[in-house]
Amino acid sequence: MEKKTPLYQWHESHGGRIVPFAGYLLPVQYETGVIAEHNAVREKAGLFDVSHMGEFVIRGKDALSNLQRIFTNDFTNMTKGRVRYTPMCNESGGVIDDMVVCKMEEERYLLVVNAANRDKDAAWIKGHLEGSASFEDISETLAQIAIQGPASPLILSAISKTIPEKYYTLVENGEAAGIPCIISRTGYTGETGFELYCKPADAEKLWDKLLEAGKNDGLIPCGLGARDTLRLEASMPLYGHEMDDTVTPFEAGLSSAVRMDKPDFIGKAALTGKEKPPRTRVGLRITGRGIAREGALILYQGKTIGKTSSGNFCPFLKEAYAMALVDSSITKPGTPVGVDVRNRIIEAEICTLPFYKKGQN
């Protein structure tokens, strides 16, 4: 049975269309609709319930050495309050999950993981801890709310004096409307934004205070539908689409988060020499009529060169786009390809990523 977030009753009583997602019941959209919610985030601000995300803590004098060995990125130069994105690989170099690692103290780190992978991630990390380090799953003790969009700093500053100034930083002992919370300057929409972590009992009050603070600046609640189109438009990879246990971070276009110059990490041996993989993630602009969703074959000069991993109409750009894993020899922008959608070939062309950059008109 799916779980309910602390904001479930609010979503239900305010017109949220509830669907099961990653083991939770969450709103896919409100009466405003996905396109309006999407464009509100691009132009003003949107509010998301992301309480389904998982949160772990690794602490102890060997916490850092475990991070260095279990994850592909490098954490040795992180200072307190910094946030860093990283894949976590298996011995074959496939991606078990991707997550952010937050340095709370010298020997204490907060990890934020995908909800659907929470149990798998916990088992993997616990099974690979060494030395003096402990693991704790604190997911049930935190609710998470994301405010995203160009107006989000203005809105949040109306109720909080503890806003992190730099991208990918956080304030642990922050507050908003008098409610204690962790505030990180992060998000998953391609816009300026913040994610607030609070006690579940405070979630509805914090949600209401944010909506009240943003009512004159265009802030509206948004659902999973807009969250997915926003991340696609910003070309952000999603676990289960652009990566999985069989896809390497190099194939997924995440080489910047893989530090091959580290002495070692799980998966390094398998990834060595594969920095230029035979297939790679590319963008597709759909030039014909239709939408290429996940799983469609990509054709070039009559041959199959790959498959779409995500695809949809992008409301702000007003065009359909897709991401795909294709043969690395055929990635030049402007290359015409066909997308097989239920035996109908839709015209498309390979294009650069990301499709959308913050501030783009």
C-alpha positions as a printed Julia matrix, in Angstrom:
361×3 Matrix{Float64}:
  0.0    0.0     0.0
  1.28   3.44   -0.93
  2.33   5.85    1.81
  0.95   9.34    2.33
  3.12  12.39    2.88
  2.32  14.84    5.7
  0.74  17.09    3.03
 -1.57  14.45    1.55
 -4.75  15.87    3.11
 -3.84  19.33    1.84
 -3.37  18.06   -1.7
 -6.64  16.15   -1.63
 -8.65  19.05   -0.23
 -7.2   21.54   -2.74
 -7.95  19.72   -5.97
 -4.77  17.7    -6.33
 -5.25  14.73   -8.67
 -3.63  11.97   -6.66
 -1.63   9.17   -8.27
  0.69   6.47   -6.9
  4.36   7.34   -7.42
  7.48   5.71   -5.97
  5.43   4.1    -3.19
  3.58   7.31   -2.26
  0.28   8.97   -3.1
  1.16  12.34   -4.58
 -0.57  15.01   -6.7
  0.25  14.8   -10.41
 -1.39  18.17  -10.95
 -3.94  20.59   -9.54
 -6.89  22.22  -11.28
 -4.48  24.73  -12.83
 -3.04  21.95  -15.02
  0.49  20.86  -15.89
  1.22  23.59  -18.46
  0.22  26.44  -16.14
  2.19  24.88  -13.28
  5.23  24.38  -15.5
  5.21  27.95  -16.78
  4.63  29.36  -13.29
  7.99  27.87  -12.26
  9.73  29.27  -15.34
  8.24  32.75  -14.98
  7.36  33.18  -11.28
  7.39  30.34   -8.73
  5.97  26.92   -7.91
  5.7   24.86   -4.72
  6.28  21.08   -4.69
  5.75  18.42   -2.05
  8.84  16.22   -2.35
  8.49  14.54    1.03
  8.73  11.17   -0.67
 12.5   11.62   -1.15
 14.72   9.56    1.12
 17.24  11.0     3.58
 20.17   9.16    5.15
 22.9   10.24    7.57
 26.43   8.85    7.57
 28.52   9.87   10.54
 31.75   8.96   12.28
 35.48   9.55   11.92
 35.53   7.34    8.82
 32.45   8.93    7.21
 34.5   10.76    4.57
 36.61   7.75    3.6
 33.39   5.75    3.11
 31.9    8.46    0.91
 35.09   8.47   -1.15
 34.87   4.72   -1.66
 31.12   4.27   -2.17
 30.42   7.25   -4.46
 32.04   8.41   -7.69
 32.47  12.12   -6.88
 35.15  13.64   -4.67
 34.16  15.02   -1.27
 37.59  15.78    0.18
 37.41  19.49   -0.6
 33.87  20.05    0.63
 33.36  22.6     3.39
 30.53  22.57    5.93
 27.27  23.6     4.31
 28.19  22.49    0.8
 26.06  20.16   -1.33
 27.43  17.88   -4.06
 25.76  15.67   -6.66
 27.04  12.13   -7.18
 26.17   8.82   -8.81
 26.62   5.6    -6.81
 27.86   2.69   -8.93
 27.96  -1.08   -8.68
 31.13  -3.07   -9.4
 30.22  -3.17  -13.11
 30.08   0.61  -13.3
 26.28   0.75  -13.62
 24.44   3.42  -11.68
 22.64   2.15   -8.56
 21.26   5.63   -7.9
 22.14   9.3    -8.08
 21.83  11.62   -5.09
 23.1   14.74   -3.38
 25.53  14.63   -0.46
 25.37  17.49    2.06
 28.21  18.16    4.47
 26.62  19.05    7.81
 29.78  18.7     9.96
 33.28  17.3     9.59
 32.09  13.8    10.44
 28.39  14.01    9.51
 26.82  13.96    6.04
 23.19  14.05    4.89
 22.33  12.09    1.73
 19.14  12.76   -0.25
 18.15   9.83   -2.48
 15.39   8.9    -4.9
 12.3    7.57   -3.12
 11.94   4.49   -5.3
 15.55   3.48   -4.55
 15.52   4.19   -0.82
 15.58   0.58    0.41
 18.05  -0.53   -2.29
 20.37   2.37   -1.52
 20.21   1.81    2.24
 21.1   -1.87    1.86
 23.99  -1.1    -0.5
 25.49   1.65    1.65
 25.13  -0.27    4.92
 26.63  -3.33    3.28
 29.72  -1.39    2.18
 30.46   0.74    5.25
 33.86   0.15    6.78
 35.65   1.36    9.89
 34.12   3.81   12.33
 31.04   5.03   10.47
 27.34   4.64   11.13
 24.31   4.77    8.85
 20.83   6.06    9.73
 17.72   6.31    7.56
 15.93   9.46    8.78
 13.42   9.66    5.92
 10.4    9.31    8.22
 11.54  12.22   10.4
 11.6   14.81    7.61
  9.13  16.39    5.23
 10.57  18.14    2.18
  9.11  21.11    0.33
 10.65  22.67   -2.78
 10.02  26.26   -3.87
 11.33  26.83   -7.37
 11.35  29.71   -9.82
 12.84  33.18  -10.33
 10.6   34.69   -7.63
 11.53  32.07   -5.03
 14.33  34.12   -3.35
 11.96  37.08   -2.93
  9.16  34.9    -1.56
 11.31  32.92    0.83
 13.1   36.03    2.1
  9.72  37.4     3.18
  9.48  34.7     5.85
 13.1   33.69    6.43
 16.39  35.35    7.27
 18.41  32.14    6.9
 18.57  31.7     3.14
 21.74  30.19    1.63
 23.22  32.65   -0.85
 25.15  30.28   -3.1
 23.93  27.48   -5.35
 24.43  24.02   -3.85
 24.86  25.23   -0.27
 22.6   24.85    2.76
 21.83  26.24    6.19
 21.19  23.44    8.67
 19.72  25.46   11.52
 17.52  27.62    9.37
 13.96  28.8     9.87
 11.04  29.97    7.81
  7.99  31.61    9.37
  9.47  30.63   12.73
  9.55  26.94   11.77
 12.94  25.23   12.2
 14.16  23.7     8.95
 17.16  22.88    6.82
 17.2   25.18    3.79
 19.26  24.2     0.75
 19.69  26.2    -2.44
 19.01  23.25   -4.7
 16.28  21.88   -6.92
 15.34  19.79   -9.9
 13.67  22.2   -12.29
 16.52  24.17  -13.88
 15.48  27.3   -11.99
 16.68  29.19   -8.94
 15.08  27.5    -5.99
 15.24  26.08   -2.51
 14.4   22.85   -0.75
 13.22  23.01    2.86
 13.38  20.02    5.23
 11.22  20.2     8.37
  9.49  17.97   10.87
  6.46  16.21    9.35
  4.22  17.89   11.95
  5.33  21.32   10.67
  4.94  20.57    6.96
  1.4   21.85    6.39
  2.03  25.05    8.35
  5.24  25.72    6.4
  3.47  24.96    3.09
  0.68  27.41    3.95
  3.12  30.1     5.06
  5.04  29.81    1.79
  1.86  30.01   -0.29
  0.7   33.04    1.69
  4.08  34.76    1.27
  4.0   34.12   -2.47
  0.35  34.83   -3.26
  1.15  38.22   -4.85
  4.2   36.92   -6.69
  2.57  34.14   -8.66
  3.45  31.18   -6.43
  1.17  28.18   -7.02
  1.27  24.53   -5.9
  2.6   22.16   -8.56
  2.42  18.42   -9.06
  4.53  15.6   -10.39
  3.53  16.34  -13.99
  5.16  19.76  -14.02
  8.14  18.45  -12.07
  8.8   15.94  -14.85
  8.35  18.34  -17.78
 10.55  20.93  -16.03
 13.4   18.48  -15.5
 13.08  17.24  -19.09
 13.12  20.79  -20.46
 16.24  21.45  -18.36
 17.66  18.1   -19.59
 18.18  16.74  -16.1
 18.62  12.95  -16.11
 16.25  10.87  -13.99
 17.03   7.52  -12.47
 15.09   4.74  -14.19
 15.1    6.73  -17.45
 18.52   8.13  -18.36
 20.37   5.78  -15.99
 19.97   2.47  -14.23
 22.09  -0.42  -12.99
 23.2   -1.2   -16.57
 24.01   2.37  -17.68
 27.34   3.91  -16.7
 27.61   7.54  -15.62
 29.71   8.21  -18.73
 26.91   6.95  -20.95
 24.43   9.09  -19.0
 26.57  12.21  -19.55
 27.59  12.5   -15.9
 31.37  12.41  -16.33
 31.78  15.63  -14.32
 30.55  13.73  -11.25
 32.97  10.83  -11.72
 36.46  11.48  -10.36
 38.67   8.91  -12.0
 41.67  10.61  -10.34
 40.53   9.31   -6.93
 42.59   6.37   -5.64
 39.57   4.08   -5.86
 35.78   3.81   -5.65
 33.31   1.02   -6.27
 33.0    0.67  -10.04
 36.24   2.48  -10.9
 37.95  -0.63  -12.28
 35.0   -1.34  -14.58
 34.84   2.29  -15.73
 38.57   2.62  -16.42
 39.14   3.09  -20.13
 35.42   3.61  -20.79
 35.37   7.4   -20.51
 34.32   7.49  -24.18
 31.54   4.88  -24.23
 29.99   3.38  -27.38
 26.64   4.95  -26.55
 25.85   8.29  -24.97
 22.97  10.52  -23.91
 21.87  13.09  -26.49
 19.02  15.51  -26.97
 16.42  15.22  -29.7
 14.29  18.07  -31.02
 11.15  16.66  -32.59
 10.77  18.38  -35.95
  7.81  16.31  -37.15
  4.35  15.94  -35.67
  4.05  13.97  -32.45
  5.75  13.23  -29.14
  8.49  10.68  -28.64
  8.11   9.18  -25.19
 10.39   6.73  -23.41
 11.34   3.53  -25.23
 11.03   4.64  -28.85
 13.7    3.41  -31.27
 15.95   6.0   -32.95
 16.68   5.42  -36.64
 19.52   6.89  -38.72
 19.81   6.03  -42.39
 17.59   3.02  -41.86
 19.51   1.6   -38.9
 18.57   1.61  -35.23
 21.1    3.67  -33.27
 19.45   3.86  -29.87
 16.33   4.43  -27.83
 14.61   7.38  -26.17
 14.85   7.55  -22.38
 12.43  10.46  -21.76
 10.29  12.6   -24.0
  7.38  15.01  -23.89
  6.1   18.39  -25.0
  8.07  21.13  -23.23
  5.55  23.85  -22.33
  7.93  26.8   -22.0
  9.84  26.04  -25.19
  6.58  25.11  -26.92
  8.19  22.19  -28.73
  8.54  18.46  -28.16
 11.92  17.17  -27.04
 13.39  13.87  -25.94
 16.56  12.49  -24.45
 18.01   9.26  -25.79
 20.92   6.87  -25.48
 22.41   6.48  -28.97
 25.52   5.27  -30.78
 28.3    7.68  -29.82
 29.41   8.02  -33.45
 26.13   9.74  -34.35
 25.79  12.66  -31.94
 26.49  15.73  -34.08
 23.85  18.43  -33.48
 21.6   18.88  -36.47
 21.83  15.25  -37.57
 18.38  14.21  -38.86
 16.98  11.02  -37.34
 13.66   9.22  -37.2
 11.82   8.13  -34.05
  9.67   5.02  -34.3
  6.49   5.74  -32.35
  4.19   2.74  -32.63
  5.4    2.01  -36.17
  5.05   5.64  -37.27
  8.34   7.42  -37.98
  8.5   10.93  -36.53
 11.18  13.27  -37.83
 13.67  14.65  -35.31
 17.18  16.02  -35.12
 19.96  15.6   -32.6
 20.49  18.78  -30.59
 22.69  20.04  -27.78
 21.83  19.67  -24.09
 20.33  21.31  -22.14
 17.22  22.25  -24.08
 16.55  25.09  -21.64
 18.91  27.26  -19.59
 17.85  29.41  -16.65
 16.87  32.89  -17.74
 16.25  31.85  -21.34
 13.41  33.76  -22.96
